[in-house]
Amino acid sequence: MSAKPTAQLAPLPWIEILSYWLLSFGSHLYSFYQLHLFSKEHEAGLQREFHLEKGLLKGFKKDLSDFEWSFWTEWAKKSLLWTLIGHGVISRLTSIFYPRLKVPAISLYGFLAASRVLGIKGVNVLLVHLGLSFLVAQLRKPALTWVCNLLLLSTLQIQWLQEIQRSWYKTEEEYYLLLFSVAVCGLRFISFSLEHCWCPPDRGRIVQLCWLFSYTFYHPFFYNGPIVTFKDYIEQMQMPAEKTDRNQSAFTFAVLRSGRIILWWCIAEYMIHVMYMHSIQSNETYLEILPPWALGGLALALVQFFFVKYLVLFGLPSMLATLDELVPPKLPRCVSIMYSFTGMWRHFDEGLYRWLIRYIYVPLGGSHHGTLYKMLSTGLAFGFVCLWHGGHDYLQYWALMNWTGILVENGLKSLLTSSFVRSIVEQNFSATMERRCTALLSACSTAMLILSNLVFLGGIHVGRIFWKRVFIQGWSTILPPMLAFLYCFAQIGLEWTSYPP
């Protein structure tokens, strides 16, 4: 989980790069088309088993099996979209007329908006967690801080507490919103507590508590992120407005970014209308009979939908944060140009990656205290992510696969950059051939990366069937062309990182 920049690789002939683009784009379209044909062919069976809804597009059903997308879109229509717009209005008005009251105003608004949706009891849970974290942080002992906050996060898994909290709400969705809010706020409490332990502020405790309150209830990031550290939040909020560099007006920026978010939303909705990938992945029989191209299309559709979904879920909060003169983490990078486990962690959820680096990886030794500390730091970071997501068995497999992938990639990198191997490579390979070999190794890494993501998105049964059909039964028929196309994807990814547009 190191943060070293990618070295610039040798350029390839433009005709070769063009062929990679055409093969990559063409394979996506053809595999999606085959998955679409399979979806329409088995639409009646999927309708009986998963109750596909009437779609927005004439002649198409809508697959609502992705819980996260259905959950957040329903909440957006109910209240979250309107409260986020309200945050933007209050932030702009206070910035123009009462700049000194901006932070208190948006903090109070965030608290009231959370109280309206979660209810007084739900917000009281967060206030109790906030108060305990704040009190323990005053002791300035990082180990004690971790123990306290991990115990608070573990309360999300206590059965009798879950039942009590469920009784507060009329629907299961309201309880889940509280669950997600507490989990995300838990990262903020850890961030505040550790920053306080490492660099005690020179301001009084009441001021500290006010900043923690503001950080916790900052409305755009409150329910789902993205994650911003307490240090970054307070520094950027305190930065004078004249120091910000804005090339276009806030109105123009908001209109253009809103247009992009609507486009991403339309793409996500189109995908679940023409490809029923989430329903198909839930049925092992369909996974077993999918034709090879449709099987590849299912894998690509699942990870691409996950990417587009988070462009939407992080897009609007990031836009509002930018208008508030914060610097939110970059939006996820397209998964089709991800060619390593390291790159996936670094560029998909940049906020979570920075959080893990700052509060787990570096404090535990990271890459500065030898290989053993690096392995331990990386393993504990993945262990925490697994625990934070709920610690289910499929998450344990996913975390183990990612940890192994990172270790293998780092091991190969160390081997290939050693003086002995470098001398052999330089004597026998040209710079362009070296890049092609790098892309071939990256294709193998990408195959394992996709497999781990399928476990995360669909569960152990999806990963098991893909492993059996592609790597065991299809080692001579499905695996070679799959690696060939992944090689093309890797070359596009290498081109993107070495020569960004």
Secondary structure, 3 states (H helix, E strand, C coil): CCCCCCCCCCCCCHHHHHHHHHHHHHHHHHHHHHHHHHHHHCHHHHHHHHCCEECCCCCCEECCCCHHHHHHHHHHHHHHHHHHHHHHHHHHHHHHHCHHHHHHHHHHHHHHHHHHHHHHHHHHHHHHHHHHHHHHHCCCCHHHHHHHHHHHHHHHHCHHHHHHHHCCCCCHHHHHHHHHHHHHHHHHHHHHHHHHHHCCCCCCHHHHHHHHHHHHCCHHHHCCCCCCCHHHHHHHHHCCHHHCCCCCCHHHHHHHHHHHHHHHHHHHHHHHHHCCHHHHHCCHHHHHHCCHHHHHHHHHHHHHHHHHHHHHHHHHHHHHHHHCCCCCCCCCCCHHHCCCHHHHHHHCCHHHHHHHHHHHHCCCCCCCCCHHHHHHHHHHHHHHHHHHCCCCHHHHHHHHHHHHHHHHHHHHHHHHCCHHHHHHHHHHCCHHHHHHHHHHHHHHHHHHHHHHHHHHHHCHHHHHHHHHHHHHCCCCCCHHHHHHHHHHHHHHHHHHHHCCC
